[in-house]
Amino acid sequence: MNVGDAAKRSGLPAKTIRYYEEIGLISPRRADNGYRDYSSDDIHRLAFLRRARNLGFSIDDCRQLMALYQDRSRASHDVREIAAAHVKAIEDKVRELQSMRSTLRTLIDACHGDQRPDCPILDDMAGAEPSAGLTAQA
């Protein structure tokens, strides 16, 4: 099948499918006319990649997971290790986002939100002391 049909069946945009081919994640056959010819196995691999990317795995992780998926002599420990590392990265990112949210809430609460020019939010971003304000440059 052509890339358009592969896109419909896999749920991925044709541009993404071409990119995955470019970086070596998939290798569809080429017909005599040079066009890509996607098999049902290719569609299955594309659906696998779509799901892995939807779970937030990086391209490198997807490459490793795809290799493990295709290796019937794999150790499930290797797959588990990749997934566990990904969960840890997600948890780290959640903590980072929670910290940013907390900081922004504090800054928003400190901001009067009126017509005055002093702004604790901008002061914090500039590394200034709260309520110190910025002086005009001459």
C-alpha positions as CSV (number, residue, x, y, z in Angstrom):
1,M,0.0,0.0,0.0
2,N,1.1,3.6,-0.5
3,V,2.0,6.1,2.2
4,G,-1.5,7.6,2.2
5,D,-3.1,4.3,2.9
6,A,-0.4,3.5,5.5
7,A,-1.2,6.9,7.2
8,K,-4.9,6.1,7.4
9,R,-4.3,2.6,8.7
10,S,-1.6,3.5,11.2
11,G,-3.1,6.8,12.4
12,L,0.1,8.7,11.7
13,P,0.5,11.6,9.3
14,A,2.3,10.7,6.0
15,K,5.0,13.2,6.9
16,T,5.7,11.4,10.1
17,I,5.9,8.1,8.3
18,R,8.4,9.5,5.8
19,Y,10.4,10.9,8.7
20,Y,10.5,7.5,10.5
21,E,11.8,6.0,7.3
22,E,14.4,8.7,6.9
23,I,15.8,8.0,10.4
24,G,15.6,4.3,9.9
25,L,12.8,3.3,12.2
26,I,11.0,1.6,9.4
27,S,12.1,0.4,5.9
28,P,9.2,-0.3,3.6
29,R,9.8,-2.1,0.3
30,R,10.0,-0.1,-2.9
31,A,7.9,-1.1,-5.8
32,D,9.4,-1.3,-9.3
33,N,8.3,2.3,-9.9
34,G,10.3,3.4,-6.8
35,Y,7.2,4.2,-4.7
36,R,7.1,3.0,-1.1
37,D,5.1,-0.2,-0.7
38,Y,3.9,-0.7,2.9
39,S,3.1,-4.1,4.2
40,S,0.7,-5.1,7.0
41,D,3.9,-5.7,9.1
42,D,5.0,-2.1,8.4
43,I,1.5,-0.8,9.5
44,H,1.9,-2.9,12.7
45,R,5.3,-1.3,13.4
46,L,3.9,2.2,12.7
47,A,1.0,1.6,15.1
48,F,3.6,0.4,17.6
49,L,5.6,3.6,17.1
50,R,2.5,5.8,17.4
51,R,1.6,4.2,20.7
52,A,5.2,4.5,22.1
53,R,5.4,8.1,21.0
54,N,2.0,8.8,22.6
55,L,3.4,7.4,25.8
56,G,6.1,10.0,25.5
57,F,9.1,7.7,24.6
58,S,11.9,9.5,22.8
59,I,12.9,8.4,19.3
60,D,15.9,6.7,20.7
61,D,13.8,4.8,23.2
62,C,11.4,3.9,20.3
63,R,14.3,2.5,18.4
64,Q,15.4,0.4,21.3
65,L,11.8,-0.8,22.0
66,M,11.2,-1.6,18.4
67,A,14.5,-3.7,18.3
68,L,13.4,-5.5,21.5
69,Y,9.9,-6.0,20.1
70,Q,11.3,-7.7,17.0
71,D,13.8,-9.8,19.0
72,R,12.0,-12.9,20.2
73,S,14.9,-13.8,22.3
74,R,14.8,-10.5,24.2
75,A,14.7,-10.3,28.0
76,S,11.6,-8.6,29.3
77,H,14.0,-7.0,31.9
78,D,15.5,-4.9,29.1
79,V,12.0,-3.5,28.2
80,R,11.1,-3.0,31.8
81,E,14.3,-1.0,32.3
82,I,13.6,1.4,29.5
83,A,10.0,1.9,30.7
84,A,11.1,2.4,34.3
85,A,13.6,5.0,33.2
86,H,10.9,6.8,31.3
87,V,8.6,6.8,34.3
88,K,11.4,8.3,36.4
89,A,11.9,11.1,33.8
90,I,8.2,11.8,33.8
91,E,8.1,11.9,37.6
92,D,11.1,14.3,37.6
93,K,9.3,16.5,35.0
94,V,6.1,16.5,37.1
95,R,8.1,17.7,40.2
96,E,9.7,20.4,38.1
97,L,6.3,21.5,36.7
98,Q,4.8,21.5,40.2
99,S,7.6,23.7,41.5
100,M,7.1,26.1,38.6
101,R,3.4,26.2,39.3
102,S,4.1,26.9,43.0
103,T,6.5,29.7,42.2
104,L,4.2,31.3,39.7
105,R,1.2,31.2,42.1
106,T,3.3,32.9,44.7
107,L,4.4,35.6,42.2
108,I,0.8,36.1,41.0
109,D,-0.4,36.4,44.6
110,A,2.3,39.1,45.2
111,C,1.3,41.1,42.1
112,H,-1.2,43.9,42.7
113,G,-2.4,43.7,39.1
114,D,-3.1,47.4,39.1
115,Q,-1.9,50.4,37.1
116,R,1.4,50.7,38.9
117,P,4.6,49.7,37.1
118,D,6.2,47.6,39.8
119,C,5.7,43.9,39.2
120,P,7.0,41.1,41.4
121,I,6.7,38.7,38.5
122,L,9.0,40.7,36.2
123,D,11.3,41.5,39.2
124,D,11.7,37.8,39.9
125,M,12.4,37.0,36.2
126,A,15.0,39.8,36.2
127,G,16.6,38.5,39.4
128,A,15.7,41.7,41.3
129,E,14.6,41.9,44.9
130,P,10.8,41.8,45.1
131,S,9.2,45.3,45.1
132,A,12.6,46.8,44.3
133,G,11.3,47.9,40.9
134,L,13.4,48.8,38.0
135,T,15.0,52.1,37.6
136,A,14.9,54.0,34.3
137,Q,18.1,53.8,32.3
138,A,19.5,57.2,31.2
